[in-house]
Structures are given as C-alpha cells and as structure tokens.
Amino acid sequence: MTDERPSGMGKTKSQGEDLPLPSDQAAINYGIWGKAFLAGLILVAPPVVIGLLREVNQIEAEELAESWSLQVLLQVFLPSFITWIAMTVVCGRLVTIFGFGMLKESSKDIELKSAISTNMTSLGVMLALFLTVLLSMLLEAAPGGDFVRDDLWYLVFLIFGTESCVRGLIMTVLFLVYNEPLTEDAARSFAVDNMLYLGEPTTCLIATLIYFLWACALQVFSAGGKWLGMLSACALGYVVIRAMVVAQYLGSWKNPELDDDTRKNRGLILKAARAVDGSG
C-alpha cells in the first residue's frame, strides 16, 4: 500500500499531558477512501451478479442427480475455479507485504519475537472463530431449492472460506512452533527469512472474510429476494470499504521513533525478501 499521507511526525505534547498531539498522519486522506470504495465495489460484485441473474438460465434440480452436469460445469465449476485462482494469486502477491507490515515500523528496543507471537496467536484465534461459523453454515446448507445455482455458489463460497481458514491456521501453528525456541536475534532472522509465511495468515483471514461476506449476501438474496439482497450487499460492501480504509491508514503510519535511514534500510529488506520468495 502506498503512503500518500504527509510525513509530519507531530512530536509536540500538549501541556501537562504525556500523550503527543495528533500529527499530520491523522488527517483524512480522500485518496485512501477512493481506492477503498473502488475495491469495495469490485469485491461485492460476485454475490450481486449471481443474485440478480438467479432467474436467467436456471439449473434444474434434476441436473444435480447427473454424474457430470454440463450446466453445473459452465455456470458454477469453471467460474468459481477461476475466482479461487484469482483470489489465490492476488493474495500470493501480498503475503510478504503483510508480513513486512509487522516489522517495518517496529521500534528498535522491543522484543520482536514476543510481538510476533502475540500477533500470530491473535490471527489464529480469529481464523478458528471463522472456521466454526463456516463449518456450521456448511453443514446446514442443502442445495435443491428453487434456485439451484445460488445454492451451489453458496456452498462454493463456504468451501473456499473453509480452505482459507484451515490454511491460515496451519501456517500460524507451524510458524509459532518453529519461532518459540529461538532467541531474540535468531527470531528476527527467522521472521525476515520467512516473511512469506509471516504474512500468509493475514491474507488467509482477509480471503476468509471476503468469502464469508459473499456467502452471507447470497443467502439473503435466496431468502429475502433481490431488494433485501441488494441491501445486504450495500451493508457488507461498507464492511470491505471500512476495513480497507483502516488497513491503508495503519499500514502507511510512520513510527516517530525511527529515522529515515532505518526506514530506507528496512524497505531494502522487503525488496530483497520479495525477490527471493517469488512474491515480487
């Protein structure tokens, strides 16, 4: 994410207070909101398109009894497979950036190993909570209603979300297992060398959230019709927009304790890591 905010650090403290006054970095950035709004429109499109076209070229319930239905292949399998590949590729390009996000503005005198362990544990808890919700939704889902295609897409979104959850949990557990017995200096090297896996749980959580929101919106289309479906899409789209706005603000924040040389050197580490791990 590019940093478009002013670079003023705002170290001046208000009289009698131990907290500094807000810096220029706290100012609203309409560029960030614009990019988030565009991303929200794009990410909310799949369930909206599926829900609005539910009556076009419907898949009959009897076709599910066939071993290999051509309509299921063309209307569900192929487009969903392309969607999953696209999401995987996009997230794969971001994993190292999110991993570096834990390191780039970290203060020099902190215990980075402990901070990383806390962050990874929090991500694991969130993924586990999502997994329980997705599995309950998946076990209760049963295709065969009036709009079979919607039911199948609902199942697909839940499966994709479950895959992201499980993968993120595995990455979190493995990283913590190998990180725990290391000293502070060794843990710093471990984090840099494995920045790809440091960031993957975050991208898994993002993908899980998107698939979960898609499934929720599609369920409203099926249960409440097009008007309520569009209402749910607007509400869930705002979730995406707000999350991306916050992520961009926090990701572009600059630590006033770090000098420009340190920040430049850390940027070179990110470039080197992305060149080595293939995400660049």
FILUMTOR-87812 format. One record per residue (C-alpha): residue number from 1; residue in one letter; chain; x, y, z. Coordinates in pm, whole numbers, plus 50000, padded with zeros to 5 digits. Each point is the difference from the previous one (the first is absolute). Layout:
REM residues N
{site NUM,'a','A',{X,Y,Z}}
...
END
This chain:
REM residues 280
{site 1,'m','A',{50000,50000,50000}}
{site 2,'t','A',{50145,50338,49907}}
{site 3,'d','A',{50041,50270,50265}}
{site 4,'e','A',{49827,50314,49877}}
{site 5,'r','A',{49972,50171,50334}}
{site 6,'p','A',{50218,50292,50112}}
{site 7,'s','A',{50318,49899,50178}}
{site 8,'g','A',{49977,50238,50299}}
{site 9,'m','A',{50060,49814,50323}}
{site 10,'g','A',{49828,50240,50241}}
{site 11,'k','A',{50220,49936,50308}}
{site 12,'t','A',{49876,50308,50187}}
{site 13,'k','A',{49818,49907,50319}}
{site 14,'s','A',{49712,50196,50144}}
{site 15,'q','A',{50085,50175,50327}}
{site 16,'g','A',{49955,49779,50306}}
{site 17,'e','A',{49933,49687,49794}}
{site 18,'d','A',{50217,49700,49925}}
{site 19,'l','A',{49843,49935,49658}}
{site 20,'p','A',{50117,50185,49688}}
{site 21,'l','A',{49769,50213,49795}}
{site 22,'p','A',{49867,49839,49680}}
{site 23,'s','A',{50240,50023,49708}}
{site 24,'d','A',{49924,50064,49634}}
{site 25,'q','A',{49964,49624,49963}}
{site 26,'a','A',{49663,50018,50177}}
{site 27,'a','A',{49852,50219,49724}}
{site 28,'i','A',{49734,49856,49771}}
{site 29,'n','A',{50129,49873,49665}}
{site 30,'y','A',{49740,49997,49724}}
{site 31,'g','A',{50230,49798,49775}}
{site 32,'i','A',{49990,49713,50247}}
{site 33,'w','A',{49620,50019,50017}}
{site 34,'g','A',{49977,50006,49619}}
{site 35,'k','A',{50210,49687,49959}}
{site 36,'a','A',{49808,49822,50274}}
{site 37,'f','A',{49664,50093,49841}}
{site 38,'l','A',{50112,49865,49663}}
{site 39,'a','A',{50125,49679,50159}}
{site 40,'g','A',{49672,49967,50190}}
{site 41,'l','A',{49800,50022,49676}}
{site 42,'i','A',{50216,49734,49838}}
{site 43,'l','A',{49994,49762,50296}}
{site 44,'v','A',{49625,50021,50053}}
{site 45,'a','A',{49926,49930,49632}}
{site 46,'p','A',{50005,49614,49998}}
{site 47,'p','A',{49701,49936,50230}}
{site 48,'v','A',{49809,50293,49845}}
{site 49,'v','A',{50045,49865,49647}}
{site 50,'i','A',{49905,49648,50107}}
{site 51,'g','A',{49698,50122,50195}}
{site 52,'l','A',{49866,50231,49730}}
{site 53,'l','A',{50040,49738,49726}}
{site 54,'r','A',{49847,49720,50205}}
{site 55,'e','A',{49706,49957,49759}}
{site 56,'v','A',{50212,49998,49683}}
{site 57,'n','A',{50082,49659,49853}}
{site 58,'q','A',{49919,49818,50323}}
{site 59,'i','A',{50150,49665,50093}}
{site 60,'e','A',{49726,49744,50059}}
{site 61,'a','A',{50009,49799,50321}}
{site 62,'e','A',{49993,49677,49799}}
{site 63,'e','A',{50337,50088,49848}}
{site 64,'l','A',{50170,49956,50336}}
{site 65,'a','A',{49914,49631,49981}}
{site 66,'e','A',{50208,49969,49685}}
{site 67,'s','A',{50356,49883,50040}}
{site 68,'w','A',{50144,50279,49786}}
{site 69,'s','A',{49763,50289,49932}}
{site 70,'l','A',{50114,50234,49722}}
{site 71,'q','A',{49804,50292,50148}}
{site 72,'v','A',{50162,49957,50341}}
{site 73,'l','A',{50339,49991,49827}}
{site 74,'l','A',{49939,50320,49802}}
{site 75,'q','A',{49801,50203,50253}}
{site 76,'v','A',{50167,49901,50327}}
{site 77,'f','A',{50316,49790,49977}}
{site 78,'l','A',{50199,50194,49741}}
{site 79,'p','A',{49918,50355,50117}}
{site 80,'s','A',{50048,49906,50366}}
{site 81,'f','A',{50331,49832,49922}}
{site 82,'i','A',{50117,50314,49816}}
{site 83,'t','A',{49886,50213,50295}}
{site 84,'w','A',{50196,49783,50245}}
{site 85,'i','A',{50313,50012,49782}}
{site 86,'a','A',{49974,50379,49967}}
{site 87,'m','A',{49956,50046,50375}}
{site 88,'t','A',{50293,49767,50070}}
{site 89,'v','A',{50228,50184,49755}}
{site 90,'v','A',{49909,50344,50138}}
{site 91,'c','A',{50052,49888,50360}}
{site 92,'g','A',{50324,49831,49900}}
{site 93,'r','A',{50133,50335,49878}}
{site 94,'l','A',{49915,50163,50334}}
{site 95,'v','A',{50124,49747,50256}}
{site 96,'t','A',{50352,50140,50033}}
{site 97,'i','A',{49866,50357,50020}}
{site 98,'f','A',{49771,49907,50289}}
{site 99,'g','A',{50282,49810,50168}}
{site 100,'f','A',{50223,50304,49965}}
{site 101,'g','A',{49719,50210,50144}}
{site 102,'m','A',{50069,49844,50341}}
{site 103,'l','A',{50366,50097,49976}}
{site 104,'k','A',{50040,50323,49806}}
{site 105,'e','A',{49900,50251,50270}}
{site 106,'s','A',{50093,49792,50303}}
{site 107,'s','A',{50196,50185,50266}}
{site 108,'k','A',{50363,49899,50036}}
{site 109,'d','A',{49997,49918,50370}}
{site 110,'i','A',{49697,49766,50011}}
{site 111,'e','A',{50001,49621,50025}}
{site 112,'l','A',{49898,49929,49643}}
{site 113,'k','A',{49969,49628,50061}}
{site 114,'s','A',{49734,50054,50267}}
{site 115,'a','A',{49815,50253,49786}}
{site 116,'i','A',{49988,49762,49703}}
{site 117,'s','A',{49880,49714,50219}}
{site 118,'t','A',{49718,50217,50137}}
{site 119,'n','A',{49896,50111,49652}}
{site 120,'m','A',{50005,49646,49860}}
{site 121,'t','A',{49801,49870,50296}}
{site 122,'s','A',{49736,50269,49947}}
{site 123,'l','A',{49976,49909,49633}}
{site 124,'g','A',{49964,49633,50092}}
{site 125,'v','A',{49714,50076,50239}}
{site 126,'m','A',{49817,50204,49735}}
{site 127,'l','A',{50045,49727,49739}}
{site 128,'a','A',{49877,49735,50244}}
{site 129,'l','A',{49687,50204,50075}}
{site 130,'f','A',{49929,50044,49630}}
{site 131,'l','A',{50054,49627,49944}}
{site 132,'t','A',{49735,49902,50254}}
{site 133,'v','A',{49749,50236,49839}}
{site 134,'l','A',{50078,49884,49645}}
{site 135,'l','A',{49979,49633,50092}}
{site 136,'s','A',{49661,50048,50167}}
{site 137,'m','A',{49873,50186,49692}}
{site 138,'l','A',{50141,49730,49774}}
{site 139,'l','A',{49846,49712,50192}}
{site 140,'e','A',{49657,50163,49995}}
{site 141,'a','A',{50011,50087,49629}}
{site 142,'a','A',{49802,49774,49768}}
{site 143,'p','A',{49963,50073,49625}}
{site 144,'g','A',{49679,49917,49820}}
{site 145,'g','A',{49775,50304,50044}}
{site 146,'d','A',{49843,50217,49733}}
{site 147,'f','A',{50334,50152,49902}}
{site 148,'v','A',{50251,49718,49984}}
{site 149,'r','A',{50281,50215,49860}}
{site 150,'d','A',{49981,50236,50298}}
{site 151,'d','A',{50016,49703,50237}}
{site 152,'l','A',{50305,49859,49825}}
{site 153,'w','A',{50182,50334,50005}}
{site 154,'y','A',{49916,50032,50369}}
{site 155,'l','A',{50165,49664,50062}}
{site 156,'v','A',{50301,50101,49791}}
{site 157,'f','A',{50055,50322,50197}}
{site 158,'l','A',{49981,49808,50328}}
{site 159,'i','A',{50249,49740,49873}}
{site 160,'f','A',{50243,50270,49884}}
{site 161,'g','A',{49969,50177,50335}}
{site 162,'t','A',{50063,49674,50183}}
{site 163,'e','A',{50309,49936,49789}}
{site 164,'s','A',{50139,50345,50084}}
{site 165,'c','A',{49928,49949,50369}}
{site 166,'v','A',{50167,49661,50022}}
{site 167,'r','A',{50304,50115,49801}}
{site 168,'g','A',{50039,50309,50217}}
{site 169,'l','A',{49972,49795,50320}}
{site 170,'i','A',{50264,49756,49879}}
{site 171,'m','A',{50236,50285,49909}}
{site 172,'t','A',{49946,50163,50339}}
{site 173,'v','A',{50064,49682,50197}}
{site 174,'l','A',{50309,49907,49799}}
{site 175,'f','A',{50150,50349,50030}}
{site 176,'l','A',{49944,50011,50376}}
{site 177,'v','A',{50144,49650,50048}}
{site 178,'y','A',{50326,50089,49824}}
{site 179,'n','A',{50020,50357,50135}}
{site 180,'e','A',{49955,49917,50370}}
{site 181,'p','A',{50338,49833,50077}}
{site 182,'l','A',{50207,50278,49839}}
{site 183,'t','A',{50190,50282,50166}}
{site 184,'e','A',{49905,50361,49924}}
{site 185,'d','A',{50271,50045,49735}}
{site 186,'a','A',{49925,49664,49841}}
{site 187,'a','A',{49627,50082,49998}}
{site 188,'r','A',{50069,50322,49809}}
{site 189,'s','A',{50191,49806,49735}}
{site 190,'f','A',{49728,49736,49995}}
{site 191,'a','A',{49732,50266,49944}}
{site 192,'v','A',{50192,50160,49712}}
{site 193,'d','A',{50085,49669,49832}}
{site 194,'n','A',{49642,49878,50033}}
{site 195,'m','A',{49817,50327,49937}}
{site 196,'l','A',{49784,49812,49748}}
{site 197,'y','A',{49857,49777,50272}}
{site 198,'l','A',{49986,50285,50250}}
{site 199,'g','A',{49752,50179,49774}}
{site 200,'e','A',{49799,49706,49866}}
{site 201,'p','A',{49767,49965,50302}}
{site 202,'t','A',{49898,50365,49950}}
{site 203,'t','A',{49914,49946,49633}}
{site 204,'c','A',{49815,49682,50096}}
{site 205,'l','A',{49793,50199,50249}}
{site 206,'i','A',{49921,50263,49735}}
{site 207,'a','A',{49899,49735,49746}}
{site 208,'t','A',{49789,49824,50261}}
{site 209,'l','A',{49819,50324,50083}}
{site 210,'i','A',{49926,50063,49632}}
{site 211,'y','A',{49867,49648,49938}}
{site 212,'f','A',{49792,50021,50319}}
{site 213,'l','A',{49845,50332,49894}}
{site 214,'w','A',{49928,49862,49653}}
{site 215,'a','A',{49821,49698,50151}}
{site 216,'c','A',{49798,50224,50234}}
{site 217,'a','A',{49892,50232,49719}}
{site 218,'l','A',{49904,49708,49778}}
{site 219,'q','A',{49798,49844,50280}}
{site 220,'v','A',{49801,50323,50037}}
{site 221,'f','A',{49936,50004,49624}}
{site 222,'s','A',{49864,49644,50027}}
{site 223,'a','A',{49791,50056,50314}}
{site 224,'g','A',{49886,50360,49958}}
{site 225,'g','A',{50001,50073,49628}}
{site 226,'k','A',{50181,50258,49792}}
{site 227,'w','A',{49914,50313,50198}}
{site 228,'l','A',{50125,49862,50330}}
{site 229,'g','A',{50291,49842,49817}}
{site 230,'m','A',{50109,50339,49869}}
{site 231,'l','A',{49958,50148,50348}}
{site 232,'s','A',{50225,49730,50145}}
{site 233,'a','A',{50254,50058,49722}}
{site 234,'c','A',{50016,50371,50085}}
{site 235,'a','A',{50042,49931,50371}}
{site 236,'l','A',{50265,49732,49947}}
{site 237,'g','A',{50171,50215,49739}}
{site 238,'y','A',{50045,50267,50265}}
{site 239,'v','A',{50175,49741,50218}}
{site 240,'v','A',{50253,49947,49721}}
{site 241,'i','A',{50043,50373,49939}}
{site 242,'r','A',{50048,50081,50367}}
{site 243,'a','A',{50243,49713,50053}}
{site 244,'m','A',{50211,50109,49704}}
{site 245,'v','A',{50001,50363,50114}}
{site 246,'v','A',{50124,49901,50346}}
{site 247,'a','A',{50258,49759,49855}}
{site 248,'q','A',{50140,50272,49773}}
{site 249,'y','A',{50016,50260,50278}}
{site 250,'l','A',{50170,49763,50243}}
{site 251,'g','A',{50230,49860,49731}}
{site 252,'s','A',{50119,50346,49897}}
{site 253,'w','A',{50061,50128,50355}}
{site 254,'k','A',{50361,50094,50077}}
{site 255,'n','A',{50156,49937,50337}}
{site 256,'p','A',{50144,50329,50135}}
{site 257,'e','A',{50271,49800,50180}}
{site 258,'l','A',{50155,49887,49671}}
{site 259,'d','A',{50225,50211,49781}}
{site 260,'d','A',{49988,50009,49621}}
{site 261,'d','A',{50317,49791,49962}}
{site 262,'t','A',{49853,49716,50207}}
{site 263,'r','A',{49677,50013,49805}}
{site 264,'k','A',{50192,49998,49669}}
{site 265,'n','A',{50209,49700,50106}}
{site 266,'r','A',{49690,49809,50101}}
{site 267,'g','A',{49846,50079,49662}}
{site 268,'l','A',{50303,49840,49835}}
{site 269,'i','A',{49945,49690,50214}}
{site 270,'l','A',{49642,49975,49867}}
{site 271,'k','A',{50122,50025,49639}}
{site 272,'a','A',{50263,49733,50063}}
{site 273,'a','A',{49746,49770,50168}}
{site 274,'r','A',{49750,50036,49715}}
{site 275,'a','A',{50271,49927,49744}}
{site 276,'v','A',{50098,49681,50186}}
{site 277,'d','A',{49657,49859,50090}}
{site 278,'g','A',{49844,50069,49656}}
{site 279,'s','A',{49728,50241,50115}}
{site 280,'g','A',{50167,50300,49834}}
END
